[in-house]
Amino acid sequence: MNVQLRPFDFAQALAKAGMTPASPSSGTGSTAPASGTGGASFGDAMADALKGVSDSQNQANNMARAVQLDDPNVSLESTMVAIQKAQVGFQAVLQVRNRLVSAYSDIMNMQV
């Protein structure tokens, strides 16, 4: 199995989430929802991210099992890279979840 790391494409992630980057002349650093693009909702993007992390963890577990069984087609190096990739993805999802819980708590504690 050939594992290749790709650089993070922020524009592609924004497009997948149905958002467009703010123009530099607007003076705001925020993003605005894409109008009329029919982009995916945040929930869909989050579900896709969770599925990707789950698939990555399953692949890493399968590769680790293959290394333990001395499969000559699976190298230890690619297995370690897959395990680290799965761990980084899990940590990223965990941080997003923590931020969402914190934001929800802040909103619930607001005085109306």
C-alpha positions as CSV (number, residue, x, y, z in Angstrom):
1,M,0.0,0.0,0.0
2,N,1.4,3.3,-1.1
3,V,0.5,6.1,1.4
4,Q,1.0,9.6,0.1
5,L,0.6,12.8,2.1
6,R,-1.0,15.7,0.3
7,P,-0.9,19.4,1.4
8,F,-4.1,20.8,2.9
9,D,-6.1,22.6,0.3
10,F,-8.0,25.3,2.2
11,A,-10.0,26.4,-0.9
12,Q,-11.2,22.9,-1.6
13,A,-12.2,22.5,2.1
14,L,-14.2,25.7,1.9
15,A,-15.9,24.7,-1.3
16,K,-16.8,21.3,0.2
17,A,-18.3,23.1,3.2
18,G,-20.3,25.3,0.8
19,M,-18.4,28.5,1.7
20,T,-16.4,30.9,-0.3
21,P,-13.3,32.8,1.0
22,A,-13.8,36.5,1.8
23,S,-12.3,38.8,-0.7
24,P,-9.2,40.6,0.4
25,S,-10.8,44.0,-0.3
26,S,-13.8,43.4,2.0
27,G,-11.6,43.8,5.1
28,T,-13.2,40.9,7.0
29,G,-11.4,37.7,7.7
30,S,-14.6,35.6,7.9
31,T,-16.1,33.4,5.3
32,A,-19.6,33.8,3.9
33,P,-22.0,31.1,2.8
34,A,-21.9,30.5,-1.0
35,S,-25.0,31.8,-2.6
36,G,-26.7,29.6,-5.2
37,T,-24.0,27.0,-5.3
38,G,-26.0,24.2,-3.6
39,G,-23.0,23.3,-1.5
40,A,-22.9,20.7,1.3
41,S,-24.1,21.8,4.7
42,F,-21.8,21.8,7.7
43,G,-23.4,18.6,9.0
44,D,-22.7,16.8,5.7
45,A,-19.1,18.1,5.7
46,M,-18.7,16.9,9.3
47,A,-20.2,13.5,8.5
48,D,-17.8,13.1,5.6
49,A,-14.9,14.1,7.9
50,L,-15.9,11.5,10.5
51,K,-16.3,8.8,7.8
52,G,-12.8,9.7,6.5
53,V,-11.3,9.4,10.0
54,S,-13.0,6.2,10.6
55,D,-11.8,4.7,7.3
56,S,-8.3,5.9,8.1
57,Q,-8.4,4.2,11.5
58,N,-9.7,1.0,10.0
59,Q,-7.0,1.0,7.3
60,A,-4.3,1.6,9.9
61,N,-5.7,-1.3,12.1
62,N,-5.8,-3.6,9.1
63,M,-2.2,-2.6,8.1
64,A,-1.0,-3.2,11.7
65,R,-2.7,-6.6,11.8
66,A,-1.0,-7.5,8.5
67,V,2.4,-6.4,9.8
68,Q,1.9,-8.5,12.9
69,L,1.1,-11.5,10.7
70,D,4.3,-10.9,8.7
71,D,2.6,-10.0,5.5
72,P,5.4,-9.2,3.0
73,N,3.2,-6.8,1.0
74,V,2.8,-4.4,4.0
75,S,5.8,-2.5,5.2
76,L,6.3,-1.3,8.8
77,E,7.1,2.3,7.5
78,S,3.8,2.6,5.6
79,T,1.9,1.2,8.6
80,M,3.4,3.7,11.0
81,V,2.6,6.5,8.6
82,A,-1.0,5.3,8.3
83,I,-1.3,5.0,12.1
84,Q,0.0,8.6,12.6
85,K,-2.3,9.9,9.9
86,A,-5.3,8.3,11.6
87,Q,-4.2,9.7,15.0
88,V,-3.8,13.2,13.5
89,G,-7.3,13.0,11.9
90,F,-8.8,11.8,15.2
91,Q,-7.2,14.6,17.1
92,A,-8.5,17.2,14.6
93,V,-12.0,15.8,14.8
94,L,-11.8,15.8,18.6
95,Q,-10.7,19.5,18.6
96,V,-13.6,20.4,16.4
97,R,-16.0,18.6,18.7
98,N,-14.5,20.4,21.7
99,R,-15.0,23.7,20.0
100,L,-18.6,22.9,19.1
101,V,-19.4,21.9,22.7
102,S,-17.8,25.0,24.0
103,A,-19.7,27.2,21.6
104,Y,-22.9,25.5,22.5
105,S,-22.3,26.0,26.2
106,D,-21.5,29.7,25.6
107,I,-24.8,30.1,23.7
108,M,-26.8,28.3,26.3
109,N,-25.3,30.5,29.1
110,M,-26.2,33.8,27.3
111,Q,-28.7,36.0,29.0
112,V,-31.7,36.8,26.8
